[in-house]
Amino acid sequence: MKHLSIDIETYSSVDIGKAGAYRYAEGEDFEVLLFAYKMDDAPTEVIDLASGEAVPDAIVQALRDPEVIKHAYNAAFEWWCLNHAGYDTPIDQWQCTMIHGMYCGYPAGLEAIGEALGLPEDKKKLATGKALIRYFCVPCKATKSNGGRTRNLPMHDPEKWQLFITYNRQDVETEYAISQRLDDWPVPDQIWTQWRHDIELNARGVAVDKDLISGALYLSSRRTAELMGRAREITGLDNPNSNAQALRWMQERGIGINNMQKATVSDLLEKDLPGDVRELLEIKQQLGKTSVSKYEAMDRAVCDDGRIRGLLQFYGANRSGRWAGRLVQVQNLPRNYLPTLDSAREMVKKRNYTCIQAIYGNIPDTLSQLIRTAFVPAPGNKFIVSDFSAIEARVIAWLAGEDWVLDVFKEGGDIYCATASQMFGVPVEKHGVNGDLRQKGKVATLALGYQGGPQALISMGALKMGITEDELPGIVDKWRTANPNIVSLWGRVDKLVKHTVETAQPTYLGRVTFRLEGAANDQRALTIELPSGRKLFYQAPYLGKNRFGHDALHYKGVNQTTRKWEDHETYGGKLTENIVQAIARDCLAVTLERVIAAGYKPVMHIHDEIVIDAAQDQHLDDVNAIFSQPIDWAPGLPLKGDGFEAEYYKKD
């Protein structure tokens, strides 16, 4: 089997950062500028397509040769762009070095992983790349000095162009060096299959209701203008939407507030306030709704055929391997509570501002609740939406051997009622006897499975549910008493991980295996092999003191705030969370494969939910049955699918 490493440089006037790669490649002026390649370990060649060179016939043939594996960093981009440029290359012949790195616990980004791996300088990504891409790959501003042109071509700066060719060549060298360093930790074939299906799903895309999006943007713009006008009347400020200006105005009014964060504003509104201050804060809340940004993202990303592509990032969550959202961020859509979604959608599409204002009052909130409904099936089709019921609660009970919880699921019981009953020692029925305790069982089930305490309950919304702060420690104690095997699981995971790192000997927790693995080049990683055969990686592990002075596992990872590669500390409960969420992810991956094999066409998935663009003769019950099928590597894990059919996406 031969290996062809590829990197391309492209041009399009479509903003790839805002519209995504799929829309970018559909731009009328899209073209491939440079094509760099390396066949096995031969020297890297660069084809200057922008200057009239042509890709050699042998490489064109290799692009569609099943005996040649194609590699690239973020290979989905290369695959999509090359096919759009007329080069036929099937996705089932590709592998992605970015996914390989993320699978092994490294950061995304060619420069970032090069640094994390400690590549020598001659193998790292050139730092000049961003400036060169800005010069050659995106439109430029027309000025007198550049003759009024809106695009830079090779002839406009031959010296920079030669540097760009060097940069393109170096990217292939860097990608190849990374691939070589990761060879000792191969990606399982099942993960490559999942990745290719993910590429096909992203390329299929999901349709959107362009009339709804257009109407929402119009209504939002009109309402924003009204709110800003009223806020200026109240405050006399030039820009009352500026947090700094609004903060100074309120402080001058004697209002004790230090910031304009969402939670701060909400807390302040619960107090007695002067009428004008209250009105300004309420306006700020409305202006802060995410509705506009989501609709704008949809409008930018929609392709010519009315579909948005590239909404999901495979392996986007580094610790668990779950998918992450891109562009519209479908993993973080506002919920809908309106009982009249159909009517509200029609009013927005007709831009009926007066009716929406009269019926619903809060226009930004109404538009926010309709965001989900902008996703629609193809004409004549319907959505089938199914998800796993309480998947994490099922997985952690299965992993820990908390049999009473598994029995509740197997018997089709209400886990929140059962948990409350177990905690408080009384029967609990939803809307029945002791029904008020169900809420405590629910928040405990959702918040406490990973060694959390009262703060975890607060983060899950316990106080907003009417539970007092004084009650929280008791809820924690009662839940832990009711779930002794889950509590024991945290300690067992912590102990086994420490033993493995300290002794380099493998340890076992049922079908989960902990190992210390080292590559030939002295890279070291703690791996957690899941029941599916997939592994979680914790790079450069060692035991050291944590912030509380206790021995704990430390490892290298990406700081989610600074995006830097640095030391992290962890503990048994957090590791348990990683494992449980990873197993839940693998359950979804298996089910997604089964859904595809059964002839359905999924268009997106959100957390543990799959959205299918279905024909009218396809039915929810059949899809739910697929969700409920047992999984070979998880014997005894009870799974259940639940969902709905609809003419648009929503939260049922």
C-alpha positions as CSV (number, residue, x, y, z in Angstrom):
1,M,0.0,0.0,0.0
2,K,1.4,3.4,-1.0
3,H,0.9,6.6,0.9
4,L,0.4,10.1,-0.6
5,S,0.7,13.1,1.6
6,I,-1.0,16.2,0.3
7,D,-1.4,19.9,1.2
8,I,-3.2,22.5,-1.0
9,E,-3.4,26.3,-0.9
10,T,-6.6,27.8,-2.3
11,Y,-8.4,31.0,-3.1
12,S,-12.0,32.0,-2.7
13,S,-13.7,35.3,-1.9
14,V,-16.1,33.5,0.5
15,D,-14.9,33.9,4.1
16,I,-14.0,30.3,5.2
17,G,-14.0,31.3,8.9
18,K,-17.6,32.5,8.8
19,A,-19.1,30.4,6.0
20,G,-17.2,27.1,6.4
21,A,-15.2,25.0,4.0
22,Y,-18.1,23.6,2.1
23,R,-19.6,27.0,1.2
24,Y,-16.1,28.3,0.6
25,A,-15.4,25.8,-2.1
26,E,-18.7,26.7,-3.8
27,G,-17.5,30.3,-4.4
28,E,-17.6,31.3,-8.1
29,D,-13.9,32.3,-7.9
30,F,-12.7,29.3,-5.9
31,E,-9.5,27.7,-7.2
32,V,-6.6,25.6,-6.1
33,L,-3.4,27.6,-6.2
34,L,-0.7,25.2,-5.1
35,F,-0.7,21.4,-4.8
36,A,2.1,19.9,-2.7
37,Y,2.6,16.2,-2.4
38,K,4.9,13.5,-1.1
39,M,4.7,9.9,-2.3
40,D,5.9,7.7,0.6
41,D,9.2,9.1,1.7
42,A,10.2,10.7,-1.6
43,P,11.0,14.4,-1.7
44,T,8.0,16.7,-1.5
45,E,7.0,18.3,-4.8
46,V,4.9,21.5,-5.3
47,I,2.8,22.1,-8.4
48,D,2.2,25.8,-9.1
49,L,-1.3,25.6,-10.5
50,A,-1.8,29.4,-10.3
51,S,1.1,29.8,-12.7
52,G,-0.1,27.3,-15.2
53,E,1.5,24.1,-14.1
54,A,-0.5,20.8,-14.0
55,V,-0.7,18.0,-11.5
56,P,1.2,15.0,-13.1
57,D,-1.0,12.3,-14.5
58,A,0.5,9.7,-12.1
59,I,-0.7,11.8,-9.1
60,V,-4.1,12.4,-10.7
61,Q,-4.4,8.6,-11.0
62,A,-3.1,8.1,-7.5
63,L,-5.9,10.4,-6.2
64,R,-8.5,7.7,-7.2
65,D,-6.3,4.6,-6.8
66,P,-7.7,2.5,-3.9
67,E,-4.1,1.1,-3.4
68,V,-2.9,4.6,-2.4
69,I,-3.9,6.0,0.9
70,K,-4.2,9.8,0.8
71,H,-3.1,11.8,3.9
72,A,-3.6,15.4,4.8
73,Y,-3.9,17.5,7.9
74,N,-7.7,18.3,8.1
75,A,-8.2,16.0,5.2
76,A,-11.9,16.8,4.9
77,F,-10.8,20.2,3.4
78,E,-8.4,18.7,0.9
79,W,-10.9,16.0,-0.1
80,W,-13.8,18.4,-0.6
81,C,-11.8,21.1,-2.4
82,L,-10.0,18.7,-4.8
83,N,-13.3,17.1,-5.8
84,H,-14.8,20.6,-6.4
85,A,-11.8,21.5,-8.5
86,G,-12.4,18.4,-10.7
87,Y,-10.1,15.8,-9.2
88,D,-12.0,12.6,-8.5
89,T,-10.8,11.2,-5.2
90,P,-13.2,9.0,-3.0
91,I,-13.3,9.7,0.7
92,D,-12.9,6.0,1.6
93,Q,-9.2,6.3,0.4
94,W,-8.3,9.1,2.8
95,Q,-7.0,9.4,6.3
96,C,-6.6,12.5,8.4
97,T,-3.5,13.4,10.4
98,M,-5.4,15.9,12.4
99,I,-7.9,13.2,13.5
100,H,-4.9,10.9,14.3
101,G,-3.4,13.6,16.5
102,M,-6.7,14.4,18.3
103,Y,-7.3,10.6,18.8
104,C,-3.9,10.5,20.6
105,G,-4.8,13.4,22.9
106,Y,-2.9,16.1,21.0
107,P,-4.3,19.6,20.1
108,A,-5.8,20.4,16.7
109,G,-3.9,22.7,14.4
110,L,-0.7,21.9,12.5
111,E,1.4,24.4,14.4
112,A,0.0,23.4,17.8
113,I,0.6,19.7,17.4
114,G,4.1,20.3,16.0
115,E,4.9,22.3,19.2
116,A,3.3,19.6,21.5
117,L,5.2,16.8,19.8
118,G,8.5,18.8,20.0
119,L,9.2,18.6,16.3
120,P,12.6,19.9,15.2
121,E,12.6,23.4,13.6
122,D,13.0,22.1,10.1
123,K,9.8,20.0,10.5
124,K,7.6,22.6,12.1
125,K,5.0,24.7,10.3
126,L,6.4,28.0,9.0
127,A,5.3,31.0,11.1
128,T,5.0,33.1,8.0
129,G,2.0,31.2,6.7
130,K,-0.8,33.3,8.1
131,A,0.5,36.5,6.4
132,L,1.0,34.7,3.1
133,I,-2.5,33.2,3.2
134,R,-3.9,36.7,3.9
135,Y,-2.0,38.0,0.9
136,F,-2.8,35.3,-1.7
137,C,-5.8,33.4,-0.5
138,V,-8.4,36.0,0.4
139,P,-9.5,39.2,-1.3
140,C,-7.5,42.4,-0.7
141,K,-8.6,45.9,-0.2
142,A,-8.5,48.1,-3.3
143,T,-6.1,51.0,-2.9
144,K,-4.4,53.6,-5.0
145,S,-1.0,51.9,-4.4
146,N,-2.2,48.5,-5.6
147,G,-4.0,49.9,-8.7
148,G,-7.4,49.2,-7.3
149,R,-7.2,45.5,-7.5
150,T,-9.1,43.2,-5.1
151,R,-6.9,40.2,-5.3
152,N,-3.2,39.5,-5.2
153,L,-1.7,37.2,-7.8
154,P,1.8,35.6,-8.0
155,M,3.0,38.3,-10.4
156,H,2.2,41.0,-7.8
157,D,4.9,39.8,-5.5
158,P,7.1,37.0,-7.0
159,E,9.3,36.9,-3.9
160,K,6.3,36.3,-1.6
161,W,5.0,33.8,-4.0
162,Q,8.2,31.7,-3.8
163,L,8.0,31.9,0.0
164,F,4.4,30.7,-0.3
165,I,5.6,27.7,-2.3
166,T,8.2,27.0,0.4
167,Y,5.4,27.2,3.0
168,N,3.2,24.8,1.1
169,R,6.0,22.3,0.8
170,Q,6.8,22.6,4.5
171,D,3.2,21.9,5.5
172,V,3.5,18.5,3.8
173,E,6.8,17.8,5.5
174,T,5.3,18.8,8.9
175,E,2.2,16.6,8.3
176,Y,4.5,13.7,7.3
177,A,6.7,14.1,10.4
178,I,3.6,14.1,12.6
179,S,2.2,11.0,10.9
180,Q,5.6,9.2,11.5
181,R,5.6,10.2,15.2
182,L,2.1,8.9,15.7
183,D,2.6,5.6,13.9
184,D,3.1,3.7,17.2
185,W,-0.4,4.7,18.2
186,P,-2.6,3.8,15.2
187,V,-6.2,4.8,14.8
188,P,-8.5,1.7,14.8
189,D,-10.1,0.9,11.5
190,Q,-13.6,1.4,13.1
191,I,-12.7,5.1,13.9
192,W,-11.6,5.7,10.3
193,T,-14.9,4.3,9.1
194,Q,-16.8,6.6,11.5
195,W,-14.8,9.5,10.3
196,R,-15.6,8.8,6.7
197,H,-19.3,8.5,7.5
198,D,-19.0,11.8,9.3
199,I,-17.5,13.4,6.3
200,E,-20.3,12.1,4.1
201,L,-22.9,13.3,6.7
202,N,-21.3,16.8,6.8
203,A,-21.1,16.9,3.0
204,R,-24.8,15.9,2.7
205,G,-25.7,18.8,5.0
206,V,-29.1,19.8,6.3
207,A,-31.6,22.0,4.7
208,V,-32.7,25.3,6.2
209,D,-35.8,27.5,5.9
210,K,-34.3,30.5,4.2
211,D,-37.6,32.5,4.5
212,L,-37.6,31.9,8.2
213,I,-33.9,33.0,8.5
214,S,-34.5,36.1,6.4
215,G,-37.6,37.0,8.4
216,A,-35.8,36.6,11.7
217,L,-33.0,38.8,10.6
218,Y,-35.4,41.5,9.5
219,L,-37.4,41.4,12.7
220,S,-34.3,41.3,14.9
221,S,-32.9,44.3,13.1
222,R,-36.1,46.2,13.6
223,R,-36.5,45.3,17.2
224,T,-32.8,46.1,17.9
225,A,-33.2,49.6,16.5
226,E,-36.3,50.1,18.7
227,L,-34.6,48.9,21.8
228,M,-31.4,50.9,21.2
229,G,-33.5,54.0,20.6
230,R,-35.4,53.5,23.8
231,A,-32.1,52.8,25.7
232,R,-30.7,56.1,24.4
233,E,-33.8,57.9,25.6
234,I,-33.4,56.4,29.1
235,T,-29.7,56.9,29.5
236,G,-28.5,59.7,27.1
237,L,-25.6,57.3,26.1
238,D,-24.2,57.2,22.6
239,N,-24.1,53.4,22.7
240,P,-26.1,51.9,25.6
241,N,-25.3,48.4,24.4
242,S,-21.7,49.0,25.4
243,N,-21.2,47.3,28.7
244,A,-18.7,49.8,29.8
245,Q,-21.0,52.8,29.1
246,A,-24.0,51.1,30.7
247,L,-22.0,50.1,33.8
248,R,-20.7,53.7,34.3
249,W,-24.3,55.0,34.0
250,M,-25.7,52.6,36.6
251,Q,-22.8,53.2,39.0
252,E,-23.5,57.0,38.7
253,R,-27.1,56.2,39.6
254,G,-25.8,54.5,42.8
255,I,-26.4,50.9,41.6
256,G,-23.8,48.5,43.2
257,I,-22.8,46.5,40.2
258,N,-19.2,45.6,39.0
259,N,-19.9,43.9,35.7
260,M,-22.7,43.4,33.1
261,Q,-22.4,39.6,32.9
262,K,-25.6,37.7,32.2
263,A,-25.9,36.2,35.7
264,T,-25.1,39.5,37.4
265,V,-27.9,41.3,35.4
266,S,-30.4,38.5,36.2
267,D,-29.6,38.6,39.9
268,L,-29.9,42.4,40.0
269,L,-33.3,42.3,38.3
270,E,-34.6,40.3,41.3
271,K,-34.0,43.3,43.5
272,D,-35.9,46.6,43.9
273,L,-34.6,49.0,41.3
274,P,-35.5,52.4,39.9
275,G,-37.8,52.1,36.9
276,D,-35.3,53.4,34.3
277,V,-32.5,51.1,35.6
278,R,-34.8,48.1,35.4
279,E,-35.9,49.0,31.9
280,L,-32.3,49.3,30.7
281,L,-31.3,46.0,32.2
282,E,-34.3,44.3,30.6
283,I,-33.3,45.9,27.3
284,K,-29.8,44.6,27.8
285,Q,-31.2,41.1,28.3
286,Q,-33.1,41.2,25.1
287,L,-30.2,42.6,23.1
288,G,-28.0,39.8,24.6
289,K,-30.1,37.0,23.1
290,T,-28.1,34.7,20.7
291,S,-30.8,34.7,18.1
292,V,-29.2,37.2,15.7
293,S,-25.7,35.5,15.7
294,K,-27.2,32.1,15.1
295,Y,-29.4,33.3,12.2
296,E,-26.5,35.2,10.8
297,A,-24.3,32.2,10.9
298,M,-26.9,30.2,9.1
299,D,-27.3,32.9,6.4
300,R,-23.5,33.0,5.8
301,A,-23.0,29.2,5.7
302,V,-26.0,28.1,3.5
303,C,-24.9,26.7,0.2
304,D,-26.5,27.3,-3.2
305,D,-28.8,24.4,-2.8
306,G,-30.2,25.7,0.5
307,R,-28.3,23.3,2.7
308,I,-25.7,24.0,5.4
309,R,-22.7,21.7,5.5
310,G,-19.9,21.1,8.0
311,L,-21.9,21.5,11.2
312,L,-20.0,18.8,13.1
313,Q,-16.4,18.3,14.0
314,F,-15.4,14.7,14.4
315,Y,-13.5,14.1,17.6
316,G,-14.0,17.7,18.5
317,A,-14.1,16.9,22.3
318,N,-10.5,15.8,23.0
319,R,-11.0,13.9,26.2
320,S,-14.1,11.8,25.2
321,G,-13.9,11.8,21.4
322,R,-17.4,13.2,21.2
323,W,-18.4,15.4,18.2
324,A,-18.3,19.2,18.6
325,G,-20.4,21.9,16.8
326,R,-19.1,24.2,14.1
327,L,-20.5,27.3,12.3
328,V,-24.1,27.4,13.9
329,Q,-23.0,25.3,16.9
330,V,-25.9,22.9,16.9
331,Q,-24.7,21.3,20.1
332,N,-25.7,24.6,21.9
333,L,-29.1,25.6,20.5
334,P,-31.6,27.4,22.7
335,R,-34.6,25.4,23.8
336,N,-38.1,26.1,22.6
337,Y,-41.1,26.3,24.9
338,L,-43.7,28.1,22.7
339,P,-46.8,26.0,22.4
340,T,-47.6,27.6,19.0
341,L,-44.4,27.0,17.0
342,D,-46.2,26.7,13.7
343,S,-48.0,30.0,14.0
344,A,-44.9,31.8,15.3
345,R,-42.8,30.4,12.4
346,E,-45.4,31.7,9.8
347,M,-45.5,35.1,11.4
348,V,-41.7,35.4,11.2
349,K,-41.6,34.2,7.6
350,K,-44.2,36.9,6.8
351,R,-42.2,39.5,8.8
352,N,-45.4,40.3,10.8
353,Y,-43.8,42.4,13.5
354,T,-47.0,43.8,14.9
355,C,-48.6,40.4,15.5
356,I,-45.5,38.8,17.0
357,Q,-45.0,41.8,19.3
358,A,-48.7,41.7,20.4
359,I,-48.9,37.9,20.9
360,Y,-45.4,37.0,22.2
361,G,-44.2,40.3,23.5
362,N,-40.5,39.5,23.7
363,I,-39.3,39.3,20.0
364,P,-35.7,38.4,20.7
365,D,-36.8,35.5,22.9
366,T,-39.3,34.4,20.3
367,L,-36.7,34.4,17.6
368,S,-34.3,32.5,19.9
369,Q,-36.9,29.8,20.5
370,L,-37.3,29.4,16.7
371,I,-33.7,28.8,15.9
372,R,-34.0,25.0,16.0
373,T,-37.0,25.2,13.6
374,A,-34.9,26.8,10.9
375,F,-33.5,23.3,10.2
376,V,-35.9,21.5,7.9
377,P,-36.1,18.3,5.9
378,A,-35.8,18.1,2.1
379,P,-39.1,18.9,0.2
380,G,-41.6,16.1,0.7
381,N,-39.6,14.6,3.6
382,K,-39.9,14.7,7.3
383,F,-37.5,14.7,10.2
384,I,-37.2,11.6,12.4
385,V,-35.4,12.6,15.6
386,S,-34.4,9.9,18.1
387,D,-32.1,9.9,21.1
388,F,-30.8,7.7,23.9
389,S,-32.8,8.1,27.1
390,A,-30.6,9.0,30.1
391,I,-27.6,7.4,28.4
392,E,-24.9,8.6,30.9
393,A,-27.0,7.4,33.9
394,R,-27.3,4.0,32.2
395,V,-23.6,3.8,31.3
396,I,-22.3,4.8,34.7
397,A,-24.6,2.3,36.4
398,W,-23.5,-0.5,34.0
399,L,-19.8,0.4,34.5
400,A,-20.1,0.5,38.3
401,G,-22.5,-2.5,38.7
402,E,-25.2,-0.3,40.3
403,D,-27.8,-3.0,39.7
404,W,-30.9,-1.3,41.1
405,V,-30.4,1.5,38.6
406,L,-30.1,-1.0,35.7
407,D,-33.2,-2.8,36.9
408,V,-35.2,0.5,36.8
409,F,-34.1,1.0,33.2
410,K,-34.7,-2.6,32.2
411,E,-38.2,-2.4,33.6
412,G,-38.9,0.9,31.9
413,G,-39.2,2.9,35.1
414,D,-38.7,6.6,35.8
415,I,-35.1,6.9,36.9
416,Y,-35.7,10.3,38.7
417,C,-38.6,8.9,40.7
418,A,-36.7,5.7,41.5
419,T,-33.6,7.7,42.6
420,A,-35.7,10.0,44.8
421,S,-37.4,6.9,46.3
422,Q,-34.0,5.3,47.0
423,M,-32.7,8.5,48.5
424,F,-35.6,9.3,50.8
425,G,-36.9,5.8,51.5
426,V,-40.5,6.6,50.3
427,P,-42.4,5.8,47.1
428,V,-42.2,8.6,44.6
429,E,-44.5,9.0,41.6
430,K,-44.4,11.6,38.9
431,H,-47.4,13.9,39.5
432,G,-48.4,11.5,42.3
433,V,-47.4,10.5,45.8
434,N,-44.3,12.4,47.0
435,G,-44.1,13.8,43.5
436,D,-42.3,16.9,44.8
437,L,-39.2,14.7,45.6
438,R,-38.8,13.8,41.9
439,Q,-37.1,17.1,41.1
440,K,-34.4,16.3,43.8
441,G,-33.9,12.9,42.3
442,K,-33.5,14.4,38.9
443,V,-31.0,17.1,39.8
444,A,-29.0,14.5,41.8
445,T,-28.9,12.0,39.0
446,L,-27.8,14.6,36.5
447,A,-25.2,16.4,38.7
448,L,-23.6,13.9,41.2
449,G,-22.4,11.0,39.1
450,Y,-18.9,12.3,38.8
451,Q,-17.9,13.0,42.4
452,G,-19.6,16.4,42.5
453,G,-20.9,18.1,45.6
454,P,-23.3,21.0,46.4
455,Q,-21.7,23.2,43.8
456,A,-22.4,20.6,41.1
457,L,-26.1,20.7,42.1
458,I,-26.0,24.5,41.8
459,S,-24.4,24.4,38.4
460,M,-27.2,22.0,37.3
461,G,-29.8,24.5,38.4
462,A,-30.8,23.2,41.8
463,L,-31.5,26.6,43.3
464,K,-33.6,27.6,40.3
465,M,-35.7,24.5,40.9
466,G,-36.7,25.7,44.3
467,I,-34.2,23.6,46.3
468,T,-32.6,25.7,49.1
469,E,-28.8,25.9,49.6
470,D,-29.2,24.4,53.0
471,E,-30.7,21.2,51.5
472,L,-27.8,20.6,49.1
473,P,-25.3,18.7,51.4
474,G,-28.1,16.4,52.5
475,I,-29.0,15.6,48.9
476,V,-25.4,14.8,48.1
477,D,-25.2,12.5,51.1
478,K,-28.5,10.7,50.3
479,W,-27.6,10.2,46.7
480,R,-24.2,8.8,47.5
481,T,-25.7,6.4,50.1
482,A,-28.2,5.3,47.5
483,N,-25.4,4.7,44.9
484,P,-22.5,3.0,46.8
485,N,-21.1,1.3,43.7
486,I,-20.9,4.5,41.7
487,V,-19.1,6.2,44.7
488,S,-16.8,3.2,44.9
489,L,-16.1,3.5,41.1
490,W,-14.5,6.9,41.5
491,G,-12.0,5.6,44.0
492,R,-11.3,2.4,42.0
493,V,-10.6,4.4,38.8
494,D,-8.3,6.8,40.7
495,K,-6.4,3.9,42.3
496,L,-6.0,1.9,39.1
497,V,-4.7,4.9,37.1
498,K,-2.2,5.8,39.8
499,H,-0.9,2.2,40.0
500,T,-0.5,2.0,36.2
501,V,1.4,5.2,36.0
502,E,3.6,4.3,39.0
503,T,4.4,0.7,37.9
504,A,3.9,0.8,34.1
505,Q,1.8,-2.3,34.7
506,P,-1.7,-2.6,33.1
507,T,-4.7,-2.6,35.4
508,Y,-8.3,-3.6,34.6
509,L,-11.8,-2.4,35.5
510,G,-14.2,-4.9,33.9
511,R,-13.9,-4.2,30.2
512,V,-11.8,-1.1,30.7
513,T,-8.0,-1.4,30.6
514,F,-5.5,1.2,31.8
515,R,-2.0,1.1,30.3
516,L,1.2,3.1,30.2
517,E,2.3,3.1,26.6
518,G,5.5,4.5,25.2
519,A,6.5,5.1,21.6
520,A,9.9,4.4,20.2
521,N,10.8,8.1,20.4
522,D,10.2,8.2,24.1
523,Q,6.6,9.6,24.0
524,R,4.6,8.3,26.9
525,A,0.9,8.2,27.4
526,L,-1.6,6.8,29.8
527,T,-4.2,5.0,27.7
528,I,-7.7,3.9,28.7
529,E,-9.0,1.2,26.4
530,L,-12.8,1.3,26.3
531,P,-15.0,-1.7,25.8
532,S,-15.4,-0.7,22.1
533,G,-11.6,-1.1,21.6
534,R,-11.1,2.7,21.3
535,K,-8.5,4.3,23.5
536,L,-8.4,7.6,25.4
537,F,-5.0,9.2,25.7
538,Y,-3.4,11.2,28.4
539,Q,-0.1,12.4,27.2
540,A,3.1,12.8,29.4
541,P,1.4,11.4,32.5
542,Y,3.0,11.6,36.0
543,L,1.9,11.6,39.6
544,G,2.3,14.8,41.6
545,K,0.6,16.9,44.2
546,N,-2.7,18.5,43.2
547,R,-4.0,21.9,44.4
548,F,-5.2,20.3,47.6
549,G,-1.8,18.6,48.4
550,H,-2.9,15.1,47.5
551,D,-1.3,12.7,45.0
552,A,-3.0,13.0,41.6
553,L,-2.6,12.2,38.0
554,H,-1.1,15.0,35.9
555,Y,-0.9,15.0,32.1
556,K,-0.4,17.4,29.2
557,G,-3.5,18.8,27.5
558,V,-5.0,22.0,25.9
559,N,-6.1,24.7,28.3
560,Q,-9.6,25.5,27.0
561,T,-9.3,29.2,27.9
562,T,-5.7,30.0,26.7
563,R,-5.5,27.2,24.1
564,K,-2.0,26.5,25.3
565,W,-0.5,23.0,25.7
566,E,0.1,22.7,29.4
567,D,-0.1,20.5,32.6
568,H,-3.5,19.4,33.9
569,E,-4.4,17.6,37.0
570,T,-7.4,15.2,37.4
571,Y,-9.0,12.8,39.8
572,G,-11.2,9.7,39.9
573,G,-14.5,11.4,39.4
574,K,-13.3,13.4,36.4
575,L,-11.7,10.3,34.9
576,T,-15.0,8.4,35.4
577,E,-16.8,11.2,33.6
578,N,-14.3,10.9,30.7
579,I,-14.9,7.2,30.5
580,V,-18.7,7.3,30.8
581,Q,-19.0,10.0,28.2
582,A,-16.6,8.2,25.9
583,I,-18.7,5.0,26.2
584,A,-21.9,7.0,25.5
585,R,-20.2,8.4,22.5
586,D,-19.3,5.0,21.2
587,C,-22.9,3.8,21.7
588,L,-24.0,6.8,19.5
589,A,-21.3,5.9,16.9
590,V,-22.5,2.3,16.7
591,T,-26.1,3.4,16.4
592,L,-25.2,5.9,13.7
593,E,-23.5,3.2,11.7
594,R,-26.6,1.0,12.1
595,V,-28.9,3.8,11.1
596,I,-26.9,4.3,7.9
597,A,-26.7,0.6,7.2
598,A,-30.5,0.5,7.5
599,G,-30.8,3.0,4.6
600,Y,-31.6,6.1,6.6
601,K,-29.9,9.5,5.9
602,P,-28.8,11.3,9.0
603,V,-28.1,15.0,8.5
604,M,-26.9,15.9,12.0
605,H,-26.6,14.7,15.5
606,I,-26.7,16.6,18.8
607,H,-25.3,15.0,21.9
608,D,-27.1,11.6,22.0
609,E,-29.7,12.5,19.4
610,I,-29.7,11.7,15.7
611,V,-31.7,13.8,13.2
612,I,-32.7,11.9,10.0
613,D,-34.0,13.4,6.8
614,A,-36.6,10.7,6.2
615,A,-39.0,9.7,3.5
616,Q,-42.7,9.6,4.4
617,D,-42.8,5.8,4.5
618,Q,-40.0,5.7,7.1
619,H,-41.1,5.6,10.7
620,L,-39.9,6.6,14.2
621,D,-40.7,3.2,15.8
622,D,-38.2,1.5,13.5
623,V,-35.5,4.1,14.3
624,N,-36.2,3.8,18.0
625,A,-35.8,0.0,17.7
626,I,-32.3,0.5,16.3
627,F,-31.4,2.7,19.3
628,S,-32.6,-0.1,21.6
629,Q,-30.6,-2.9,20.0
630,P,-27.9,-4.3,22.4
631,I,-24.3,-3.6,21.6
632,D,-21.9,-6.6,21.5
633,W,-19.1,-5.0,23.5
634,A,-21.6,-3.8,26.2
635,P,-23.5,-6.9,27.3
636,G,-26.2,-6.0,29.9
637,L,-26.3,-2.3,29.1
638,P,-30.0,-1.5,28.6
639,L,-30.4,1.1,25.8
640,K,-33.6,2.8,24.8
641,G,-34.4,5.2,22.0
642,D,-37.1,7.9,22.2
643,G,-38.1,10.7,19.8
644,F,-40.5,12.2,17.5
645,E,-41.4,13.0,13.9
646,A,-41.7,16.6,12.7
647,E,-41.7,19.0,9.7
648,Y,-38.8,20.9,11.3
649,Y,-36.3,20.4,14.0
650,K,-37.3,21.3,17.6
651,K,-36.9,20.3,21.2
652,D,-39.8,17.9,21.8
